[in-house]
Amino acid sequence: MKNIWAIIGGVLAAVIGVFALIKWIHAIWIIIQGGIVIFLIAGGIISVAIGISNLKEKLAEKKEEEKEKK
């Protein structure tokens, strides 16, 4: 009996979700666009941080090689 109620509830939620999607499609697109902007900014910041870290690591390796040569 619990399975039937779960199925009915799932179908009802899906139907309401489709109607809400149709009614609020503009608002959903705004949220998606905002999310894309935030992910792009975060990805850029992470990429810059990784690049700086790699640059520092290479500089440290060069200094270490120069010390070994002397």
N, C-alpha and C positions, 0 to 999 in steps of 0.2 A: 504494500500500500504506500510506503514511503517513496518507492521508486516512481510511482505514478505522479505523486505530488511534485517530485523533483523534475520530472519531464514537463509537466504542465507549467511549473514555475519557469523553467528554462525557455520554453516556447513563448510564454507571455513576456519575459524579459527581452527576448530577441525581437519580438514584434514591436514592443514599445521602443526599443533601441533603434529600429529601422525608421519608425515614425519621427523620433527625435532627431535622427541624422538628417532626414529630409527637411525638417522644420528649421534646424539650427546649423545647416551646412556652412553658412557664411561664418558663424562664430567658430566652428570647428577649424575652418581654414585659417582663421586668424591665429588660433592657438598653435596649429601646426607650423605656420610661418614664424611665429615667435620662438618655437622650439628649435627650428632650424637655425635661426640667428644665434641663439644661445649655444648650440652645439658647435657652430662654426667659430665663435669667439673662444670657447673653451678649447677646442682643438687647436686653434692658432696659438694660444698661450702655452699649451702643452708642447707643441712643436718647437716653439722658440726656446722653452726651458730645456728640452732635450738637446737642441742644437748647441746651446751655450754649454751644457754639461759635457757634450762630446768635444767641443772646442777646448775647454779647460783640461779635459783628460789628455788630449793630444799634446797640448802645450806642456803638461806635466811629464809626459813620456819623452818629449824632446829634451827637456831639462835633465831628465834622468840619463838619457843617452849621452848628453854632453858631459855629465859628471863621470860616466863610466869611461869615456874616451880620455879624459884627463888623468 
